[in-house]
Amino acid sequence: MVSATIGAGIVLGTQAEVKAPGPDGPLRGTMVRPTNEAPTVLMIPGSGPTDRDGNNPQGVRAAPYRLLAEGLAGHGIGSVRIDKRGMFGSQAAVGDPNSVTIDDYVRDTAAWIEVIRFQTGIERVWLLGHSEGGLVALAAATVLENVSGLILVATPGRPLGDILKEQLRANPAIAPLMDAADHAIDELSAGRRVDAAKIAPELAPLFSADVQGFLISAFSLDPADLASKINKPVLIVQGQRDLQVSVADAERLHKAAPNSILVTLTDTNHVLKRVTSDDRNANIATYLSGDVPLVPEVVETISHFVKTHDDLHSET
């Protein structure tokens, strides 16, 4: 490929640092631009301190977003993967990364869309949300313009409070604390803070005072209800060996979204790696290495969907 420079110094066929305006400083990410005509996917990361590559310091080193960006580029599809406000390359955007709401992430999504439009000259952008990022993508698509459609990967189909209850119940060590956990989740879902000083130490990291504002904003949203309001193309991709989001969640989204396609992938887990058994330890082991490739069908499914539904080429 012959390299050519577009936008503000982006070189075709390479990965380049890009930035968008944040509240107090820049948001930062990585753009991959294979050709001038390439449609572009904005990747919205999942929960917690997840970086632009899909890794986090709590032990995830699977690099699913980096591998996905590279795979999509091989199919002629561009991408921008981002660090969330207050974290990693976007640390200067806000002083406290925990002082955030879903609406804040929607505003950041809007800023990234405008940067991508400027850099590429393309009118509209695809939003790809992974896990909790799918909730942000759904919320964004209901209010933002210049969105081509949605790609929801391992995205919850129920309110996050319901999913958190389910995850806690799956942990036998939490059983004696479930009444307290249920109460905290119900209060936050109703928009009321809880007294962090009265929360058991085992639950304190989940419900600390500094994250309760975010939890209130997230628990108030029903992903399926948001999906029912989207009149754009929607692809739902769900691995059958995902330990964190179920096929039932994907089916609930699909039933709600009038313009959706659901693709379930066998032997695929939450970080989009191949897992061939029910062995939980083997599943978790794939979270630890960026050298393990993605399940090829992930890239193929997303690429086919974007190319089939994209109408941007006539607008460049």
C-alpha positions as CSV (number, residue, x, y, z in Angstrom):
1,M,0.0,0.0,0.0
2,V,1.3,3.5,-0.8
3,S,1.1,5.7,2.2
4,A,-0.7,9.0,2.0
5,T,-1.4,11.6,4.6
6,I,-5.0,12.6,5.5
7,G,-6.6,14.9,8.1
8,A,-4.1,16.2,10.6
9,G,-1.2,14.0,9.9
10,I,-2.8,10.6,9.8
11,V,-0.9,8.3,7.5
12,L,-2.9,5.6,5.7
13,G,-2.0,2.1,6.6
14,T,-0.6,3.0,10.0
15,Q,-1.7,3.4,13.6
16,A,-1.6,7.0,14.8
17,E,-2.3,8.8,18.1
18,V,-5.4,11.1,17.9
19,K,-7.0,13.3,20.5
20,A,-10.4,14.8,21.1
21,P,-11.4,17.6,23.5
22,G,-12.2,16.6,27.0
23,P,-13.6,18.6,30.0
24,D,-10.2,19.6,31.4
25,G,-7.7,18.2,28.9
26,P,-7.5,16.0,25.8
27,L,-9.0,12.5,25.4
28,R,-6.6,10.3,23.5
29,G,-6.9,7.2,21.3
30,T,-5.4,5.3,18.4
31,M,-6.7,5.6,14.8
32,V,-6.2,3.0,12.1
33,R,-7.0,4.2,8.6
34,P,-6.4,1.6,5.9
35,T,-7.7,3.6,2.9
36,N,-9.4,7.0,2.3
37,E,-12.6,5.1,1.5
38,A,-12.6,3.0,4.7
39,P,-15.7,3.2,7.0
40,T,-14.6,3.9,10.6
41,V,-15.6,2.1,13.8
42,L,-15.3,3.9,17.1
43,M,-14.6,1.3,19.8
44,I,-16.1,2.2,23.2
45,P,-14.4,0.2,26.0
46,G,-16.0,-1.9,28.8
47,S,-16.2,-1.3,32.5
48,G,-13.5,-0.2,35.0
49,P,-10.0,0.8,34.1
50,T,-10.0,-0.7,30.6
51,D,-7.6,0.9,28.2
52,R,-7.8,1.5,24.4
53,D,-6.4,-2.0,23.7
54,G,-8.9,-3.7,26.0
55,N,-6.5,-4.4,28.8
56,N,-6.6,-3.3,32.4
57,P,-4.2,-3.3,35.4
58,Q,-6.4,-5.8,37.2
59,G,-5.0,-8.6,35.2
60,V,-6.6,-8.5,31.7
61,R,-3.9,-8.5,29.0
62,A,-5.9,-10.1,26.2
63,A,-5.7,-6.9,24.0
64,P,-9.1,-7.6,22.3
65,Y,-9.6,-4.1,21.0
66,R,-6.1,-3.8,19.5
67,L,-6.4,-7.2,17.8
68,L,-9.9,-6.3,16.6
69,A,-8.6,-3.0,15.1
70,E,-5.8,-4.8,13.3
71,G,-8.2,-7.5,12.0
72,L,-10.7,-4.9,10.8
73,A,-7.9,-3.0,9.0
74,G,-7.0,-6.2,7.1
75,H,-10.6,-6.1,5.8
76,G,-10.4,-2.5,4.8
77,I,-12.2,-1.0,7.8
78,G,-10.8,1.8,9.9
79,S,-11.1,2.3,13.6
80,V,-10.5,4.5,16.6
81,R,-10.0,2.9,20.0
82,I,-9.9,5.2,23.0
83,D,-8.8,5.7,26.6
84,K,-11.7,6.7,28.8
85,R,-11.7,10.2,30.5
86,G,-9.3,10.3,33.4
87,M,-7.5,7.1,32.5
88,F,-4.3,6.2,30.8
89,G,-3.6,8.5,27.8
90,S,-6.8,10.5,28.7
91,Q,-5.7,11.1,32.3
92,A,-5.6,14.9,31.8
93,A,-9.3,15.0,30.6
94,V,-10.6,15.0,34.2
95,G,-9.2,15.0,37.7
96,D,-11.2,12.1,39.0
97,P,-12.1,9.2,36.6
98,N,-14.7,7.9,39.0
99,S,-16.6,11.1,38.9
100,V,-18.4,10.2,35.7
101,T,-21.8,9.2,34.4
102,I,-23.1,7.4,31.3
103,D,-24.1,10.9,30.0
104,D,-20.4,12.0,30.3
105,Y,-19.3,9.1,28.2
106,V,-22.0,9.9,25.7
107,R,-20.6,13.5,25.5
108,D,-17.1,12.0,24.9
109,T,-18.5,9.8,22.2
110,A,-19.9,12.9,20.5
111,A,-16.5,14.5,20.7
112,W,-14.8,11.5,19.1
113,I,-17.4,11.4,16.3
114,E,-16.6,14.9,15.3
115,V,-12.8,14.2,15.4
116,I,-13.3,11.2,13.2
117,R,-15.4,13.2,10.7
118,F,-12.7,15.9,10.5
119,Q,-9.9,13.4,10.2
120,T,-11.5,11.2,7.5
121,G,-14.0,13.5,5.7
122,I,-16.6,10.8,6.2
123,E,-20.0,11.9,7.4
124,R,-21.0,9.1,9.8
125,V,-19.3,6.7,12.2
126,W,-20.1,3.2,13.4
127,L,-20.2,2.8,17.2
128,L,-18.8,-0.5,18.6
129,G,-19.4,-1.0,22.3
130,H,-17.9,-3.9,24.2
131,S,-19.6,-5.1,27.4
132,E,-20.5,-1.9,29.4
133,G,-19.3,0.1,26.4
134,G,-22.4,-1.3,24.6
135,L,-24.6,0.5,27.0
136,V,-22.8,3.7,26.3
137,A,-23.1,3.1,22.5
138,L,-26.9,2.5,22.9
139,A,-27.3,5.6,25.0
140,A,-25.2,7.6,22.5
141,A,-27.1,6.4,19.4
142,T,-30.4,7.5,20.9
143,V,-29.3,11.2,21.0
144,L,-26.3,11.7,18.6
145,E,-26.3,12.4,14.9
146,N,-23.8,11.1,12.4
147,V,-24.0,7.5,13.6
148,S,-24.1,4.8,10.9
149,G,-25.2,2.1,13.2
150,L,-24.2,0.0,16.2
151,I,-22.1,-3.1,16.9
152,L,-22.9,-4.5,20.3
153,V,-20.3,-7.0,21.4
154,A,-20.9,-9.0,24.7
155,T,-23.3,-6.3,25.7
156,P,-25.7,-6.7,28.6
157,G,-29.4,-6.9,27.7
158,R,-30.7,-6.2,31.2
159,P,-30.1,-3.3,33.6
160,L,-26.6,-3.6,35.0
161,G,-28.0,-3.9,38.6
162,D,-29.8,-7.1,37.7
163,I,-26.6,-8.5,36.2
164,L,-24.5,-7.5,39.2
165,K,-27.0,-9.4,41.5
166,E,-26.7,-12.5,39.3
167,Q,-22.9,-12.3,39.3
168,L,-22.8,-11.9,43.1
169,R,-25.2,-14.8,43.6
170,A,-22.9,-17.0,41.6
171,N,-20.2,-16.5,44.2
172,P,-20.9,-18.7,47.3
173,A,-18.7,-16.5,49.5
174,I,-21.1,-13.6,49.0
175,A,-24.2,-15.6,50.0
176,P,-24.4,-14.3,53.6
177,L,-24.2,-10.7,52.2
178,M,-26.7,-11.0,49.4
179,D,-29.5,-9.2,51.3
180,A,-27.2,-6.2,51.9
181,A,-26.0,-6.3,48.3
182,D,-29.6,-6.5,47.0
183,H,-30.5,-3.5,49.1
184,A,-27.6,-1.4,47.9
185,I,-28.3,-2.2,44.3
186,D,-32.0,-1.5,44.7
187,E,-31.3,1.8,46.3
188,L,-28.8,2.9,43.6
189,S,-31.2,1.7,40.9
190,A,-33.8,4.0,42.4
191,G,-31.4,6.9,42.3
192,R,-30.5,7.0,46.0
193,R,-27.0,6.8,47.4
194,V,-26.2,4.3,50.2
195,D,-24.0,4.9,53.3
196,A,-20.7,3.4,52.2
197,A,-19.6,3.3,55.9
198,K,-22.3,0.7,56.6
199,I,-21.3,-1.6,53.7
200,A,-19.5,-4.9,54.5
201,P,-15.8,-4.8,53.6
202,E,-16.3,-7.6,51.1
203,L,-18.8,-5.4,49.2
204,A,-17.1,-2.0,49.8
205,P,-15.1,-1.9,46.5
206,L,-18.4,-2.3,44.5
207,F,-20.3,0.4,46.3
208,S,-17.7,2.9,47.4
209,A,-19.0,6.5,47.7
210,D,-16.8,7.7,44.8
211,V,-18.4,5.3,42.2
212,Q,-22.0,5.6,43.4
213,G,-22.8,8.5,41.0
214,F,-21.8,6.3,38.1
215,L,-23.7,3.3,39.3
216,I,-26.8,5.4,39.7
217,S,-26.5,6.6,36.1
218,A,-25.8,3.1,34.8
219,F,-28.4,1.2,36.8
220,S,-31.1,3.5,35.7
221,L,-30.8,2.4,32.1
222,D,-32.4,-0.7,30.5
223,P,-30.3,-1.7,27.4
224,A,-33.3,-3.4,25.7
225,D,-35.4,-0.3,26.1
226,L,-32.6,1.8,24.5
227,A,-32.3,-0.8,21.7
228,S,-36.0,-0.5,20.9
229,K,-35.4,3.2,20.1
230,I,-32.6,2.6,17.6
231,N,-33.7,2.9,13.9
232,K,-30.3,2.2,12.5
233,P,-28.6,-1.1,11.7
234,V,-27.6,-3.0,14.8
235,L,-25.3,-6.1,15.0
236,I,-25.3,-8.1,18.2
237,V,-22.3,-10.4,18.7
238,Q,-22.3,-12.8,21.6
239,G,-19.9,-15.6,22.5
240,Q,-21.5,-18.7,23.9
241,R,-18.7,-19.2,26.5
242,D,-18.9,-15.6,27.9
243,L,-18.6,-15.8,31.7
244,Q,-19.9,-12.2,32.1
245,V,-22.7,-11.7,29.6
246,S,-25.1,-14.4,28.5
247,V,-26.7,-15.4,25.3
248,A,-30.0,-14.6,26.9
249,D,-28.8,-11.0,27.2
250,A,-28.1,-10.9,23.5
251,E,-31.4,-12.4,22.7
252,R,-33.2,-9.8,24.8
253,L,-31.4,-7.0,22.9
254,H,-32.2,-8.7,19.5
255,K,-35.9,-9.0,20.4
256,A,-36.1,-5.3,21.4
257,A,-34.1,-3.8,18.5
258,P,-36.2,-3.6,15.3
259,N,-33.2,-3.5,12.9
260,S,-30.9,-5.9,14.6
261,I,-29.0,-9.0,13.5
262,L,-27.9,-11.5,16.2
263,V,-24.8,-13.6,15.7
264,T,-23.8,-16.1,18.5
265,L,-20.4,-17.6,18.2
266,T,-19.5,-21.0,19.6
267,D,-16.4,-21.4,21.8
268,T,-16.0,-17.7,22.1
269,N,-15.6,-15.9,25.5
270,H,-15.9,-12.3,26.8
271,V,-12.5,-11.2,25.5
272,L,-13.4,-12.8,22.1
273,K,-10.9,-15.7,22.4
274,R,-11.4,-19.4,21.6
275,V,-12.4,-21.6,24.6
276,T,-13.4,-25.2,23.9
277,S,-14.6,-26.4,27.3
278,D,-16.6,-25.3,30.4
279,D,-13.3,-25.1,32.4
280,R,-13.5,-21.7,34.0
281,N,-9.8,-21.6,34.6
282,A,-9.1,-22.2,31.0
283,N,-11.5,-19.5,30.1
284,I,-9.9,-17.0,32.4
285,A,-6.4,-17.9,31.2
286,T,-7.2,-16.4,27.8
287,Y,-7.6,-13.0,29.5
288,L,-3.9,-13.0,30.3
289,S,-2.3,-12.9,26.9
290,G,-2.5,-10.6,23.9
291,D,-0.6,-13.3,21.9
292,V,-3.7,-15.5,21.8
293,P,-5.6,-14.5,18.6
294,L,-9.2,-13.5,18.4
295,V,-11.8,-16.0,17.2
296,P,-11.6,-15.3,13.4
297,E,-15.4,-15.2,13.1
298,V,-15.5,-12.0,15.3
299,V,-13.6,-9.9,12.7
300,E,-15.3,-11.6,9.8
301,T,-18.8,-11.0,11.2
302,I,-18.2,-7.4,12.0
303,S,-16.5,-6.7,8.7
304,H,-19.3,-8.3,6.7
305,F,-21.9,-6.4,8.6
306,V,-20.2,-3.0,8.2
307,K,-19.5,-3.5,4.5
308,T,-23.0,-4.7,3.8
309,H,-24.7,-1.8,5.6
310,D,-22.3,1.0,5.1
311,D,-23.3,3.8,2.8
312,L,-20.4,6.1,3.5
313,H,-18.4,5.5,0.3
314,S,-20.6,7.8,-1.7
315,E,-20.1,10.6,0.9
316,T,-16.3,10.7,1.0
